[in-house]
Amino acid sequence: MGSAVLVVHSDHLLRELARQALESAGHAVAEAADVQSSVRMAQAAPPDLFLIEWTEHPVLRATLDRLRDEPGTSQSRVVVWVDQSDIHEAIHALEFGVDDCLPIPFDRVELVARINACLRRSAAGARPDQLAAGPLVLDKVGHCLWVDDRPVELAPTEFRLMAFFLENRGRVFGRDELLRRAWPSAIKAGHRTVDVHVRRLREHLEPFRLDELIQTVRGFGYRFGEPGRARNGRAQLLPNEPDNASR
């Protein structure tokens, strides 16, 4: 069975082309002409994924914050459309914590494939009492991380950061975004604090040869990769990913 996708763009033709491609893949598609309308529609019928036009930064930031705060849409994936000629806009979009960027004009086959990939990550990233990724299991109730059935002790902030990464694996987050979403609001911390805690998590995972799962995406921030791609040492790049990830 397909998923519910809300397509948001000011261009009616683009919305229609995306609708046709996604409906042919079995998804239920609704349309909105702007982000404000999409929020109202999502309140009535929360979608599994938003395919949304990249807009002015404050507008999109406010929309994403609102969608994340609403119980019905906090788990919805967000993919943005970015003009193919402007890579800098794609960088901004990734820094905002969206799941993926699609170029305009878009290819129908690529659109369906990448939307389906995001939806699969959404299903795997649901928030039960336990979060699992390959050999890693994080017990949110017992407050413990297990790797290959061996316990790994984490400090409270390390635990929160690991839980956030596991809930959002595959997504790139800048340091500001990590501080805003993975640290308690009462704690004042800077970028150096994020780097220190990422290093500590890597040290915890290093004995299992999984430290490269927490990838540094140069110029963007950090991303938690797919476990199966780091068991032989260094994590491999994802398909169609630029070679800009390093420790």
C-alpha positions in Angstrom: 0.0 0.0 0.0 1.3 3.5 -0.8 1.8 6.4 1.5 0.2 9.8 1.8 2.2 12.5 0.1 1.5 16.2 0.2 2.9 18.0 -2.8 3.5 21.7 -2.2 4.5 24.1 -5.0 3.3 27.4 -6.5 3.6 26.0 -10.0 0.4 24.0 -10.9 2.1 22.1 -13.7 4.9 20.9 -11.5 2.4 19.7 -8.9 0.4 17.9 -11.5 3.5 16.1 -12.9 4.6 15.1 -9.5 1.1 13.9 -8.6 0.9 11.7 -11.7 4.3 10.1 -11.1 3.6 9.4 -7.4 0.1 8.2 -8.0 1.4 5.8 -10.7 3.6 4.4 -7.9 0.6 3.8 -5.7 0.8 6.8 -3.4 -2.1 8.9 -2.3 -1.3 12.5 -3.3 -2.8 15.8 -2.2 -1.7 19.3 -3.4 -1.1 22.7 -1.9 0.0 25.9 -3.6 2.1 27.3 -0.7 3.5 26.3 2.7 0.9 28.0 4.7 -1.9 26.0 3.0 0.1 22.8 3.5 0.2 23.3 7.2 -3.6 23.7 7.4 -4.1 20.7 5.2 -1.7 18.6 7.3 -3.6 19.5 10.5 -6.7 17.8 9.0 -4.9 14.9 7.3 -1.2 14.5 8.3 0.8 13.1 5.3 3.7 10.6 5.6 5.8 12.9 3.5 5.9 16.5 2.3 7.3 17.3 -1.1 7.7 21.1 -0.7 9.0 24.0 -2.7 12.1 25.7 -1.3 11.1 29.1 -0.2 12.7 32.0 1.7 14.6 30.7 4.6 12.6 32.2 7.5 9.4 31.0 5.9 10.6 27.4 5.5 12.3 27.4 8.9 9.0 28.5 10.6 7.1 25.8 8.6 9.5 23.0 9.5 9.5 24.0 13.2 5.7 24.0 13.2 5.5 20.6 11.5 8.0 19.1 13.9 6.1 20.4 16.9 2.7 19.0 15.8 2.1 15.5 17.0 0.5 14.5 13.7 3.4 15.6 11.5 6.4 15.2 13.8 7.3 11.9 12.0 6.5 13.1 8.5 9.4 13.2 6.1 10.3 16.4 4.2 11.8 16.6 0.7 12.3 20.0 -0.9 12.5 21.0 -4.6 15.5 23.1 -5.4 16.4 24.7 -8.7 19.0 22.5 -10.4 21.3 25.4 -11.1 21.6 26.6 -7.5 23.6 24.1 -5.4 23.9 26.7 -2.6 20.1 26.4 -2.0 20.5 22.7 -1.7 23.1 23.2 1.0 20.8 25.5 2.9 18.0 23.0 2.7 20.2 20.2 4.1 21.3 22.5 6.9 17.7 22.9 7.9 17.4 19.2 8.4 15.2 18.2 5.5 15.4 14.5 4.4 16.4 15.1 0.7 16.6 17.6 -2.1 15.2 17.1 -5.6 16.3 19.2 -8.6 13.9 21.1 -10.8 13.3 20.1 -13.5 13.0 16.6 -12.1 13.0 13.1 -13.6 9.9 11.0 -12.8 11.8 7.8 -12.1 14.3 9.6 -9.8 11.5 11.4 -8.0 9.6 8.2 -7.2 12.8 6.3 -6.2 14.0 9.0 -3.8 10.5 9.6 -2.3 10.2 5.8 -1.7 13.7 5.8 -0.1 12.7 8.6 2.3 9.5 6.7 3.2 11.4 3.6 3.9 13.7 5.5 6.3 10.6 6.9 7.9 9.2 3.4 8.6 12.6 2.4 10.1 12.9 5.6 12.1 9.6 5.4 14.0 10.0 6.0 17.7 9.2 2.9 19.8 10.8 2.1 23.1 13.8 0.6 21.2 15.6 2.0 18.3 17.5 -0.4 16.1 20.0 0.0 13.3 21.9 -3.1 12.3 23.8 -4.4 15.3 22.9 -1.3 17.4 19.9 -1.3 19.7 19.1 1.7 21.9 16.7 1.0 24.7 14.9 4.3 25.5 13.3 3.0 28.7 16.3 1.2 30.0 18.6 4.1 28.9 21.2 1.7 27.4 22.8 1.1 24.1 23.6 -2.4 23.0 25.9 -3.3 20.1 26.1 -7.0 19.1 24.3 -7.8 22.4 27.0 -6.1 24.4 26.1 -3.1 26.6 27.7 0.3 25.9 27.5 2.9 28.7 26.6 6.4 27.5 26.4 9.7 29.5 23.0 11.4 29.4 23.9 13.8 26.6 25.6 11.1 24.6 22.5 9.0 24.9 20.2 11.8 23.7 22.5 12.5 20.8 22.7 8.9 19.8 18.9 8.5 20.0 18.5 11.6 17.8 20.9 10.2 15.2 19.1 6.8 15.2 15.7 8.5 14.8 17.0 10.5 11.9 19.6 8.3 10.3 20.5 9.2 6.7 19.8 12.9 7.3 22.4 15.7 7.6 22.3 18.1 10.5 24.3 21.2 11.1 25.7 21.9 14.6 23.1 24.6 15.3 20.3 22.2 14.4 21.8 19.5 16.6 22.1 21.9 19.5 18.5 23.0 19.1 17.0 19.5 18.8 19.3 17.2 20.8 20.3 19.3 23.7 18.0 20.5 26.5 16.9 24.1 26.0 18.2 25.1 29.4 21.8 24.1 28.5 23.8 26.7 26.7 26.4 25.1 24.5 28.4 25.9 21.4 29.6 24.1 18.3 32.6 22.7 20.1 30.3 20.8 22.5 28.7 19.0 19.5 32.1 18.0 18.1 33.2 16.7 21.5 30.1 14.5 22.0 30.3 13.2 18.4 33.9 12.2 19.1 32.9 10.4 22.3 30.1 8.5 20.5 32.6 7.5 17.8 35.0 6.3 20.6 32.2 4.1 22.0 31.5 2.6 18.6 35.2 2.2 17.6 35.7 -1.2 19.3 32.9 -2.6 17.1 34.3 -0.9 13.9 31.2 1.2 13.7 32.6 4.6 14.5 32.4 5.6 10.8 28.6 5.4 11.0 28.7 9.0 12.4 29.9 10.8 9.3 31.2 14.3 9.0 29.7 15.9 5.8 32.1 18.7 5.1 30.4 22.1 4.9 27.1 20.7 6.2 27.4 18.9 9.6 26.9 15.3 10.7 24.9 12.3 9.5 24.4 8.8 10.9 24.9 6.3 8.0 23.6 2.9 7.3 25.1 0.2 9.5 25.7 -2.4 6.8 28.1 -0.1 5.1 30.5 0.4 7.9 31.2 -3.2 9.1 34.4 -3.5 6.9 36.0 -0.4 8.2 35.2 3.1 6.7 31.6 3.8 5.9 30.9 4.0 2.2 29.3 6.9 0.5 25.6 6.6 -0.3 24.5 6.4 -3.9 24.6 9.7 -5.8 26.4 11.3 -2.9 29.3 13.7 -3.5 32.7 12.7 -2.2 32.7 15.3 0.6 32.3 13.2 3.7 35.3 12.8 6.1 36.0 12.4 9.7 
